[in-house]
Amino acid sequence: MITPVTILIADDDRSIRVVLEQALSRDGHNVRTTESGKTLWGWIEAGEGDLVITDVVMPDANGLDLIPRIKKIRTDLKVIVMSAQNTLLTAIKAAERGAFEYLPKPFDLDELAAIVNRAIAEPKDVPASSGLEPPLADEKLPLIGRSPAMQEIYRTVARLMTSDLTVMIMGESGTGKELVARALHEYGKRKQGPFVALNMAAIPRDLVESELFGHEKGAFTGATSAGVGRFNQAQHGTLFLDEIGDMPLDSQTRLLRVLQEGEFTSVGGRVAVRADVRIIAATHRDLHGLIEKGQFREDLFYRLNVVPLRLPPLRERKEDIPDLVRHFMEMTHSEGLVIKSLNVEAVQRLYDYDWPGNVRELENLVRRVAALYPDDVITNDIIVAELAQGQFAARDASSDDDNLGSAVEKHLSKYFDAHRDSLPSPGLYDRILKELEKPLISLSLTATKGNQIKTAKMLGINRNTLRKKIKELEIDIVRGTR
C-alpha cells in the first residue's frame, strides 16, 4: 500500500491543475497547486512537499531549468515533468537534468497515478541525475513527431542514455530505424566515440565476417592486404547492424560468440581483440518466423533483443504527417529550393494514403514536389499524380548516376574490387539475379496488396512462375488493404 504524501503541482493551465488535484486527492495525497514557478520554488526552499509535478513552460519559469536547482538543495526530491512540447529533445533534457519521469501532454490519468506511486515507492537514495551535459538549445531534432507512438520512442531513448544495453529496433523499411540508432548513440554515454553502420543485406554472404571482424593478409583468396573490420572501427562507440535478419547462419554463430565472450579475432588472425562496442541491431523481418525456419539463431536473438524497440509505420502515426512535411520542406529550403505549402485537399490526400514506403516515401514525395513544381501551393491533383508515379520510381529528377543500372553497377564494382586478384566463386550469375528478383517481386506484391494475378500481369510473367519464385525466394505476401 502506498503511503499518502504531499505533492506539489505547478502548471499555468488551470484545468490541468484542477484535474490533477482531484485525481491525486482521491488517492489520499495532500496536493498543493500553483501556476507560478516562483511559488513552487518557494515551497521547495521551505522544505515542503515529497514529490513535484511541474510543467515545462510557465509564465515565470521553465520547469526543466528548475530541476538542477532542486537537486542542489533537496537531492531526494523527485520531479515529474509534464510538457506539451512533445519532442525527443524535451524527453532527453528531462532525463539529463534528473527528472524522475517525463510525461507528454495529453496524458492518461491512470498512467500518471502509476508514475506517482512508483516515485513514492522507490528508495530515496536512488540517484536521479545522469550527470550528462544538456544539449544545445538550437540543436536540430533527430526524430520528428508528436504522436503517442513517437512519445514512447522518445521516452525509451531518454531512459537508455546512461546504459550500454543492446537494443533491437524492429520496423518496416522506411520507418527511420537508423535515425533511432543514431539518436541512441548521440545522446548516450558513447557519443564521443564513432557510430559505425553496416547493412547486412548489402554485403555478399562470403564477405560478411571480413566486413565485421577484418581479415589478415592471405586469409582468403584475394586478401592481398590486411583489412580493418567494423568492430575495430566502432571501438569505444556504437556498431549498428542493420537488417540483421539477412545475416548468414555461420556468421550469426561467430557474432554470438563475440557477444558472449566480449572479444573477437580477425579472419585468419590468432590474437583476440577486446570488443569495446555497443551493439544496436535492426530488422524489418519477422525474426521469430526466421527462427522457426532455422534461418536465425534463437540464442543470438535473445542476446540482441535485450531492449526491443518497435518503430510504428507511418500509417499508425498519421497525425505526425504535417510536422514531417514541414521538416522535409525546410530541408529542401536549406538546399536552395523555395518552401511550398499544401492546400487543404492535398493534406487530406496525404492522410488518406497508406504509405507503404513509410517516412522515406513521404520524404521523397516532398522533395519531388518542391523540386519539380513552380507553384507556391501544392494542390491535390499534384499529390495524386506524384503518389501514382512514386509507387515504383520518382520522376527523373535525379541524375543518371541514381538509376537502378548505375546502383547495381556500383554494388558489383565493390564486389569485384574485393576479388581483384581472383575470380568470384562459380554461380555468380544466379546469385546476382536472385538478389535482384527478391526485392522486385516483394515490392510488386506490396503495390498490389498481395494480388498475385495483378502482380504477374504487372511483371509480365506467368502466374505459376510468380508462385514458384515466391516459394523459392521465401517472400512474405502482403494481403488485403493496409
ZADREN-303014 format. One record per residue (C-alpha): residue number from 0; residue in one letter; x negated, y negated, z. Coordinates in steps of 0.2 Angstrom, whole numbers, always signed. Each point is the difference from the previous one (the first is absolute). Example, Ala and Ser with C-alpha at 12.3 -4.5 7.8 and 13.67 -1.06 7.14 Angstrom:
REM ZADREN-303014
{rec 0 "A" {-62 +22 +39}}
{rec 1 "S" {-6 -17 -3}}
***
This chain:
REM ZADREN-303014
{rec 0 "M" {+0 +0 +0}}
{rec 1 "I" {-7 -17 -5}}
{rec 2 "T" {-2 -13 +15}}
{rec 3 "P" {+9 -16 -4}}
{rec 4 "V" {-12 -15 -3}}
{rec 5 "T" {+0 -18 -4}}
{rec 6 "I" {-1 -4 -18}}
{rec 7 "L" {-4 -17 -8}}
{rec 8 "I" {+7 -4 -17}}
{rec 9 "A" {-5 -14 -11}}
{rec 10 "D" {+9 -4 -16}}
{rec 11 "D" {+7 -16 -8}}
{rec 12 "D" {+15 +10 -7}}
{rec 13 "R" {+14 -1 +13}}
{rec 14 "S" {+10 +14 -7}}
{rec 15 "I" {-16 +12 +2}}
{rec 16 "R" {-3 -6 +18}}
{rec 17 "V" {+18 +4 +5}}
{rec 18 "V" {+1 +17 -9}}
{rec 19 "L" {-17 +5 +8}}
{rec 20 "E" {+5 -6 +17}}
{rec 21 "Q" {+16 +9 +0}}
{rec 22 "A" {-7 +17 -6}}
{rec 23 "L" {-15 +0 +12}}
{rec 24 "S" {+11 -6 +15}}
{rec 25 "R" {+11 +15 -4}}
{rec 26 "D" {-15 +11 +3}}
{rec 27 "G" {-2 -7 +17}}
{rec 28 "H" {-15 -13 -4}}
{rec 29 "N" {-1 -17 +6}}
{rec 30 "V" {-1 -11 -15}}
{rec 31 "R" {-6 -18 -2}}
{rec 32 "T" {+2 -9 -17}}
{rec 33 "T" {-7 -16 -8}}
{rec 34 "E" {-2 -8 -17}}
{rec 35 "S" {-16 -8 +5}}
{rec 36 "G" {-18 +7 -1}}
{rec 37 "K" {-5 -13 +13}}
{rec 38 "T" {+13 +6 +13}}
{rec 39 "L" {-5 +18 -3}}
{rec 40 "W" {-18 -4 +3}}
{rec 41 "G" {+5 -9 +16}}
{rec 42 "W" {+9 +16 +6}}
{rec 43 "I" {-15 +11 -4}}
{rec 44 "E" {-13 -12 +9}}
{rec 45 "A" {+11 +0 +15}}
{rec 46 "G" {-1 +19 +0}}
{rec 47 "E" {+18 +4 -4}}
{rec 48 "G" {+6 +14 -11}}
{rec 49 "D" {-6 +18 -3}}
{rec 50 "L" {+3 +0 -19}}
{rec 51 "V" {+0 -13 -14}}
{rec 52 "I" {+10 +0 -16}}
{rec 53 "T" {-4 -15 -11}}
{rec 54 "D" {+4 -6 -17}}
{rec 55 "V" {-15 -5 -11}}
{rec 56 "V" {+6 -17 -6}}
{rec 57 "M" {+8 -12 +13}}
{rec 58 "P" {+1 -19 -1}}
{rec 59 "D" {-14 -3 +13}}
{rec 60 "A" {-11 +16 -1}}
{rec 61 "N" {-5 +15 -10}}
{rec 62 "G" {+3 +16 +8}}
{rec 63 "L" {-15 +9 -7}}
{rec 64 "D" {-11 -14 +6}}
{rec 65 "L" {+7 +2 +18}}
{rec 66 "I" {-6 +18 +1}}
{rec 67 "P" {-18 -3 +3}}
{rec 68 "R" {+3 -13 +13}}
{rec 69 "I" {+12 +12 +9}}
{rec 70 "K" {-13 +13 +0}}
{rec 71 "K" {-13 -11 +8}}
{rec 72 "I" {+10 -4 +15}}
{rec 73 "R" {+11 +16 +1}}
{rec 74 "T" {-8 +15 -8}}
{rec 75 "D" {+13 +12 +5}}
{rec 76 "L" {+15 -10 -7}}
{rec 77 "K" {+6 +8 -16}}
{rec 78 "V" {+7 -10 -14}}
{rec 79 "I" {+12 +5 -14}}
{rec 80 "V" {+0 -11 -15}}
{rec 81 "M" {+16 -3 -11}}
{rec 82 "S" {-2 -8 -17}}
{rec 83 "A" {+10 -4 -15}}
{rec 84 "Q" {-16 -3 -9}}
{rec 85 "N" {+0 +19 -5}}
{rec 86 "T" {-17 +2 -8}}
{rec 87 "L" {-15 +11 +2}}
{rec 88 "L" {-10 -14 +7}}
{rec 89 "T" {+13 -4 +13}}
{rec 90 "A" {-1 +18 +6}}
{rec 91 "I" {-19 +0 -1}}
{rec 92 "K" {-2 -16 +10}}
{rec 93 "A" {+12 +6 +13}}
{rec 94 "A" {-11 +16 +3}}
{rec 95 "E" {-16 -9 -1}}
{rec 96 "R" {+5 -13 +13}}
{rec 97 "G" {+6 +14 +12}}
{rec 98 "A" {+18 +1 -2}}
{rec 99 "F" {+8 +16 +7}}
{rec 100 "E" {+12 +1 -15}}
{rec 101 "Y" {+5 -9 -15}}
{rec 102 "L" {+19 -1 -4}}
{rec 103 "P" {+5 -7 -17}}
{rec 104 "K" {+17 -9 -1}}
{rec 105 "P" {+14 +5 -2}}
{rec 106 "F" {-3 +15 +12}}
{rec 107 "D" {+11 +13 +8}}
{rec 108 "L" {+4 -2 +18}}
{rec 109 "D" {-3 +18 +4}}
{rec 110 "E" {-17 -1 -7}}
{rec 111 "L" {-4 -15 +11}}
{rec 112 "A" {+6 +8 +15}}
{rec 113 "A" {-11 +15 -3}}
{rec 114 "I" {-15 -11 -3}}
{rec 115 "V" {+4 -9 +17}}
{rec 116 "N" {+1 +16 +9}}
{rec 117 "R" {-16 +6 -7}}
{rec 118 "A" {-9 -16 +5}}
{rec 119 "I" {+7 +2 +18}}
{rec 120 "A" {-5 +18 +1}}
{rec 121 "E" {-17 -2 -7}}
{rec 122 "P" {-14 -2 +13}}
{rec 123 "K" {-6 -17 +3}}
{rec 124 "D" {-18 +3 -2}}
{rec 125 "V" {+2 +5 -18}}
{rec 126 "P" {-10 -13 -10}}
{rec 127 "A" {+11 -9 -13}}
{rec 128 "S" {-12 -10 -10}}
{rec 129 "S" {-10 +7 -14}}
{rec 130 "G" {-14 -13 +1}}
{rec 131 "L" {+0 -3 -18}}
{rec 132 "E" {-1 -17 -8}}
{rec 133 "P" {+16 -7 -7}}
{rec 134 "P" {+1 -2 -19}}
{rec 135 "L" {-1 -17 -8}}
{rec 136 "A" {+17 -9 -1}}
{rec 137 "D" {-1 -2 -19}}
{rec 138 "E" {-5 +18 -3}}
{rec 139 "K" {+10 +8 -15}}
{rec 140 "L" {+13 +13 +4}}
{rec 141 "P" {-7 +17 -6}}
{rec 142 "L" {+18 +8 +1}}
{rec 143 "I" {+17 -9 -5}}
{rec 144 "G" {+17 +3 +7}}
{rec 145 "R" {+12 -3 +14}}
{rec 146 "S" {+11 +15 -1}}
{rec 147 "P" {+2 +12 +15}}
{rec 148 "A" {-10 +13 -9}}
{rec 149 "M" {-15 -12 -2}}
{rec 150 "Q" {+1 -6 +18}}
{rec 151 "E" {-3 +18 +5}}
{rec 152 "I" {-16 +1 -11}}
{rec 153 "Y" {-6 -17 +7}}
{rec 154 "R" {+2 +6 +18}}
{rec 155 "T" {-9 +16 -4}}
{rec 156 "V" {-14 -9 -7}}
{rec 157 "A" {-1 -11 +15}}
{rec 158 "R" {+0 +14 +12}}
{rec 159 "L" {-14 +9 -9}}
{rec 160 "M" {-12 -15 +0}}
{rec 161 "T" {-11 +6 +14}}
{rec 162 "S" {+1 +19 -5}}
{rec 163 "D" {-11 +11 -12}}
{rec 164 "L" {+15 +12 -2}}
{rec 165 "T" {+1 +9 -17}}
{rec 166 "V" {+16 -7 -9}}
{rec 167 "M" {+10 +9 -14}}
{rec 168 "I" {+9 -12 -11}}
{rec 169 "M" {+15 +8 -10}}
{rec 170 "G" {+10 -9 -13}}
{rec 171 "E" {+4 +0 -18}}
{rec 172 "S" {-12 -7 -13}}
{rec 173 "G" {+1 -19 -1}}
{rec 174 "T" {+5 -3 +19}}
{rec 175 "G" {-16 -8 +5}}
{rec 176 "K" {-9 +15 +9}}
{rec 177 "E" {-18 -8 -3}}
{rec 178 "L" {+6 -17 +6}}
{rec 179 "V" {+5 +8 +17}}
{rec 180 "A" {-16 +9 +1}}
{rec 181 "R" {-10 -16 -3}}
{rec 182 "A" {+11 -9 +13}}
{rec 183 "L" {-4 +14 +13}}
{rec 184 "H" {-19 -2 -4}}
{rec 185 "E" {+0 -19 -1}}
{rec 186 "Y" {+9 -2 +17}}
{rec 187 "G" {-8 +14 +8}}
{rec 188 "K" {-16 +3 +10}}
{rec 189 "R" {-10 +5 -15}}
{rec 190 "K" {+4 -16 -10}}
{rec 191 "Q" {-18 -5 -1}}
{rec 192 "G" {-4 +16 -9}}
{rec 193 "P" {+3 +5 -18}}
{rec 194 "F" {+17 +6 -7}}
{rec 195 "V" {-3 +13 -12}}
{rec 196 "A" {+15 +7 -11}}
{rec 197 "L" {+0 +17 -10}}
{rec 198 "N" {+14 +6 -10}}
{rec 199 "M" {+0 +19 -1}}
{rec 200 "A" {+11 +1 -15}}
{rec 201 "A" {-13 -10 -10}}
{rec 202 "I" {-15 +11 +3}}
{rec 203 "P" {-4 +16 -10}}
{rec 204 "R" {+3 +15 +12}}
{rec 205 "D" {-18 +6 -2}}
{rec 206 "L" {-7 -18 +5}}
{rec 207 "V" {+11 -2 +16}}
{rec 208 "E" {-13 +6 +13}}
{rec 209 "S" {-14 -10 -9}}
{rec 210 "E" {+11 -16 +1}}
{rec 211 "L" {+4 +3 +18}}
{rec 212 "F" {-17 +6 +8}}
{rec 213 "G" {-13 -5 -14}}
{rec 214 "H" {-12 +12 -8}}
{rec 215 "E" {-18 +4 +0}}
{rec 216 "K" {-11 +0 -16}}
{rec 217 "G" {+2 +16 -9}}
{rec 218 "A" {+15 +5 +11}}
{rec 219 "F" {+10 +5 -16}}
{rec 220 "T" {-2 -1 -19}}
{rec 221 "G" {-1 -18 -5}}
{rec 222 "A" {-6 -7 +18}}
{rec 223 "T" {-16 -8 -7}}
{rec 224 "S" {+0 -11 +16}}
{rec 225 "A" {+7 -1 +17}}
{rec 226 "G" {+17 -8 +2}}
{rec 227 "V" {+8 -9 +15}}
{rec 228 "G" {+17 +6 +5}}
{rec 229 "R" {+15 -9 +7}}
{rec 230 "F" {-3 +6 +18}}
{rec 231 "N" {-17 -8 +0}}
{rec 232 "Q" {+7 -16 -8}}
{rec 233 "A" {+14 -2 +13}}
{rec 234 "Q" {-12 +3 +15}}
{rec 235 "H" {+6 -11 +15}}
{rec 236 "G" {+16 -4 -10}}
{rec 237 "T" {+15 +8 -8}}
{rec 238 "L" {+2 +13 -13}}
{rec 239 "F" {+17 +0 -9}}
{rec 240 "L" {+4 +16 -9}}
{rec 241 "D" {+14 -4 -12}}
{rec 242 "E" {+10 +14 -7}}
{rec 243 "I" {-7 +13 +12}}
{rec 244 "G" {+13 +12 -7}}
{rec 245 "D" {-10 +2 -16}}
{rec 246 "M" {-15 +6 +9}}
{rec 247 "P" {-7 +17 -5}}
{rec 248 "L" {+2 +14 +13}}
{rec 249 "D" {-19 +3 +1}}
{rec 250 "S" {-3 -18 +3}}
{rec 251 "Q" {+14 -1 +13}}
{rec 252 "T" {-10 +14 +10}}
{rec 253 "R" {-16 -11 +0}}
{rec 254 "L" {+10 -16 +5}}
{rec 255 "L" {+8 +10 +14}}
{rec 256 "R" {-17 +5 +6}}
{rec 257 "V" {-6 -18 +0}}
{rec 258 "L" {+15 -6 +10}}
{rec 259 "Q" {-3 +14 +13}}
{rec 260 "E" {-19 -1 +2}}
{rec 261 "G" {-2 -19 -3}}
{rec 262 "E" {-14 +3 -12}}
{rec 263 "F" {-3 +4 -18}}
{rec 264 "T" {-14 +5 -12}}
{rec 265 "S" {-2 -5 -18}}
{rec 266 "V" {+2 +12 -14}}
{rec 267 "G" {-16 +10 -1}}
{rec 268 "G" {-6 -8 +16}}
{rec 269 "R" {-5 +8 +16}}
{rec 270 "V" {-1 -15 +13}}
{rec 271 "A" {+17 -4 +8}}
{rec 272 "V" {+5 -18 +1}}
{rec 273 "R" {+11 -7 +14}}
{rec 274 "A" {+17 -6 -7}}
{rec 275 "D" {+3 -16 +8}}
{rec 276 "V" {+16 -4 -10}}
{rec 277 "R" {+18 -2 +3}}
{rec 278 "I" {+11 +10 -12}}
{rec 279 "I" {+16 -7 -7}}
{rec 280 "A" {+9 +12 -13}}
{rec 281 "A" {+15 -3 -11}}
{rec 282 "T" {+11 +10 -12}}
{rec 283 "H" {+16 -2 -10}}
{rec 284 "R" {+2 +19 +0}}
{rec 285 "D" {+9 +12 +12}}
{rec 286 "L" {-14 +8 +10}}
{rec 287 "H" {+11 +12 +9}}
{rec 288 "G" {+6 +6 -17}}
{rec 289 "L" {-18 +2 -5}}
{rec 290 "I" {-4 +9 +16}}
{rec 291 "E" {+13 +13 -4}}
{rec 292 "K" {-7 +3 -17}}
{rec 293 "G" {-17 +2 +7}}
{rec 294 "Q" {-7 -16 -9}}
{rec 295 "F" {-3 -10 +16}}
{rec 296 "R" {-8 +6 +16}}
{rec 297 "E" {+11 -1 +15}}
{rec 298 "D" {-14 -2 +12}}
{rec 299 "L" {-7 -15 -10}}
{rec 300 "F" {+18 -8 -1}}
{rec 301 "Y" {+1 +0 +19}}
{rec 302 "R" {-18 -7 +1}}
{rec 303 "L" {+5 -15 -12}}
{rec 304 "N" {+18 -2 +7}}
{rec 305 "V" {-5 -7 +17}}
{rec 306 "V" {+10 -16 -3}}
{rec 307 "P" {+13 +3 -14}}
{rec 308 "L" {+6 -16 -8}}
{rec 309 "R" {+14 +0 -14}}
{rec 310 "L" {+1 -15 -12}}
{rec 311 "P" {+18 -3 -5}}
{rec 312 "P" {+3 -1 -19}}
{rec 313 "L" {+6 -17 -6}}
{rec 314 "R" {+18 +7 -3}}
{rec 315 "E" {+1 +2 +20}}
{rec 316 "R" {-6 -18 +3}}
{rec 317 "K" {+8 -10 -13}}
{rec 318 "E" {+2 -15 +12}}
{rec 319 "D" {-19 -3 -2}}
{rec 320 "I" {+2 -3 -19}}
{rec 321 "P" {+1 -19 +1}}
{rec 322 "D" {-15 -1 +11}}
{rec 323 "L" {-10 +12 -12}}
{rec 324 "V" {+5 -10 -15}}
{rec 325 "R" {-5 -16 +8}}
{rec 326 "H" {-17 +7 +5}}
{rec 327 "F" {-3 +7 -18}}
{rec 328 "M" {+5 -16 -8}}
{rec 329 "E" {-12 -9 +11}}
{rec 330 "M" {-14 +12 -5}}
{rec 331 "T" {+4 -4 -18}}
{rec 332 "H" {-1 -19 +4}}
{rec 333 "S" {-17 +3 +7}}
{rec 334 "E" {-5 +8 -16}}
{rec 335 "G" {+5 -16 -10}}
{rec 336 "L" {+18 +4 -4}}
{rec 337 "V" {+15 -11 +4}}
{rec 338 "I" {+11 +7 +14}}
{rec 339 "K" {+17 +5 -7}}
{rec 340 "S" {+17 +1 +10}}
{rec 341 "L" {+13 +13 -3}}
{rec 342 "N" {+19 -4 -1}}
{rec 343 "V" {+13 +8 +10}}
{rec 344 "E" {+4 +14 -13}}
{rec 345 "A" {-18 +4 -2}}
{rec 346 "V" {-3 +3 +18}}
{rec 347 "Q" {+16 +10 +2}}
{rec 348 "R" {-7 +11 -15}}
{rec 349 "L" {-16 +3 +10}}
{rec 350 "Y" {+11 +6 +15}}
{rec 351 "D" {+10 +11 -11}}
{rec 352 "Y" {-15 +9 -7}}
{rec 353 "D" {-7 +15 +8}}
{rec 354 "W" {-19 -3 -3}}
{rec 355 "P" {-7 +17 -3}}
{rec 356 "G" {-17 -8 -1}}
{rec 357 "N" {+3 -9 +16}}
{rec 358 "V" {-10 -16 +5}}
{rec 359 "R" {-12 +3 -14}}
{rec 360 "E" {+13 +0 -13}}
{rec 361 "L" {+8 -16 +8}}
{rec 362 "E" {-17 -8 -1}}
{rec 363 "N" {-3 +4 -18}}
{rec 364 "L" {+17 -7 -4}}
{rec 365 "V" {-3 -16 +8}}
{rec 366 "R" {-17 -2 -8}}
{rec 367 "R" {+8 +4 -17}}
{rec 368 "V" {+14 -13 +1}}
{rec 369 "A" {-12 -13 +7}}
{rec 370 "A" {-12 +3 -15}}
{rec 371 "L" {+11 +3 -14}}
{rec 372 "Y" {+15 -12 +2}}
{rec 373 "P" {-2 -19 -1}}
{rec 374 "D" {+17 -3 +9}}
{rec 375 "D" {-1 -7 +17}}
{rec 376 "V" {+15 +10 +5}}
{rec 377 "I" {+0 +19 -3}}
{rec 378 "T" {+17 +6 -4}}
{rec 379 "N" {+9 +16 +1}}
{rec 380 "D" {-2 +4 -18}}
{rec 381 "I" {-19 -1 +1}}
{rec 382 "I" {+0 +11 +16}}
{rec 383 "V" {+11 +13 -9}}
{rec 384 "A" {-11 +0 -15}}
{rec 385 "E" {-16 +2 +10}}
{rec 386 "L" {+6 +14 +11}}
{rec 387 "A" {+5 +10 -16}}
{rec 388 "Q" {-18 -4 -7}}
{rec 389 "G" {-8 +4 +16}}
{rec 390 "Q" {+6 +18 +2}}
{rec 391 "F" {-15 +6 -9}}
{rec 392 "A" {-11 -15 -4}}
{rec 393 "A" {+0 -18 +1}}
{rec 394 "R" {-1 -11 -15}}
{rec 395 "D" {-17 -2 -8}}
{rec 396 "A" {-5 -14 +11}}
{rec 397 "S" {-16 +8 +5}}
{rec 398 "S" {-15 +3 -11}}
{rec 399 "D" {-4 +15 -10}}
{rec 400 "D" {-12 +6 +14}}
{rec 401 "D" {+15 +3 +11}}
{rec 402 "N" {+9 +12 -11}}
{rec 403 "L" {+1 +19 +3}}
{rec 404 "G" {-13 +5 -13}}
{rec 405 "S" {-13 -12 +8}}
{rec 406 "A" {+4 +6 +18}}
{rec 407 "V" {-2 +18 -5}}
{rec 408 "E" {-16 -4 -9}}
{rec 409 "K" {-7 -9 +15}}
{rec 410 "H" {+5 +15 +11}}
{rec 411 "L" {-8 +12 -12}}
{rec 412 "S" {-16 -10 -2}}
{rec 413 "K" {-3 +1 +19}}
{rec 414 "Y" {+3 +19 -1}}
{rec 415 "F" {-13 +2 -14}}
{rec 416 "D" {-12 -12 +9}}
{rec 417 "A" {+0 +12 +15}}
{rec 418 "H" {-5 +14 -12}}
{rec 419 "R" {-12 -10 -10}}
{rec 420 "D" {-13 +13 +0}}
{rec 421 "S" {+11 +15 -2}}
{rec 422 "L" {+17 +4 -8}}
{rec 423 "P" {+16 +2 +10}}
{rec 424 "S" {+6 +17 +4}}
{rec 425 "P" {+11 +9 -14}}
{rec 426 "G" {+18 -4 -1}}
{rec 427 "L" {-1 -19 +1}}
{rec 428 "Y" {+13 -3 -14}}
{rec 429 "D" {+13 +10 +10}}
{rec 430 "R" {-4 -8 +16}}
{rec 431 "I" {+1 -18 -7}}
{rec 432 "L" {+16 +3 -8}}
{rec 433 "K" {+7 +7 +16}}
{rec 434 "E" {-5 -15 +10}}
{rec 435 "L" {+9 -11 -13}}
{rec 436 "E" {+16 +11 -2}}
{rec 437 "K" {+4 +0 +18}}
{rec 438 "P" {+3 -19 +3}}
{rec 439 "L" {+8 -2 -17}}
{rec 440 "I" {+13 +13 +3}}
{rec 441 "S" {+2 -5 +18}}
{rec 442 "L" {+3 -18 -4}}
{rec 443 "S" {+12 +5 -14}}
{rec 444 "L" {+10 +11 +12}}
{rec 445 "T" {+1 -15 +12}}
{rec 446 "A" {+6 -12 -14}}
{rec 447 "T" {+14 +12 -4}}
{rec 448 "K" {+4 +4 +18}}
{rec 449 "G" {-4 +18 -3}}
{rec 450 "N" {+10 +3 -16}}
{rec 451 "Q" {-10 +13 -9}}
{rec 452 "I" {+10 -2 -16}}
{rec 453 "K" {-3 -19 -1}}
{rec 454 "T" {-18 +3 +5}}
{rec 455 "A" {-4 +13 -14}}
{rec 456 "K" {+9 -11 -13}}
{rec 457 "M" {-10 -15 +6}}
{rec 458 "L" {-17 +9 +0}}
{rec 459 "G" {+4 +8 -17}}
{rec 460 "I" {-2 +18 +6}}
{rec 461 "N" {+11 +16 +2}}
{rec 462 "R" {+9 +1 +16}}
{rec 463 "N" {-7 +18 +3}}
{rec 464 "T" {-17 -8 -2}}
{rec 465 "L" {+4 -13 +13}}
{rec 466 "R" {+6 +13 +12}}
{rec 467 "K" {-16 +10 -2}}
{rec 468 "K" {-11 -15 +3}}
{rec 469 "I" {+10 -5 +15}}
{rec 470 "K" {-4 +17 +7}}
{rec 471 "E" {-18 +1 -5}}
{rec 472 "L" {-4 -17 +6}}
{rec 473 "E" {+10 +2 +16}}
{rec 474 "I" {+10 -17 -3}}
{rec 475 "D" {+13 -5 +13}}
{rec 476 "I" {+16 -5 -9}}
{rec 477 "V" {+10 -15 +5}}
{rec 478 "R" {+19 +3 +0}}
{rec 479 "G" {+14 -11 +0}}
{rec 480 "T" {+1 -19 +3}}
{rec 481 "R" {-12 -9 +12}}
***
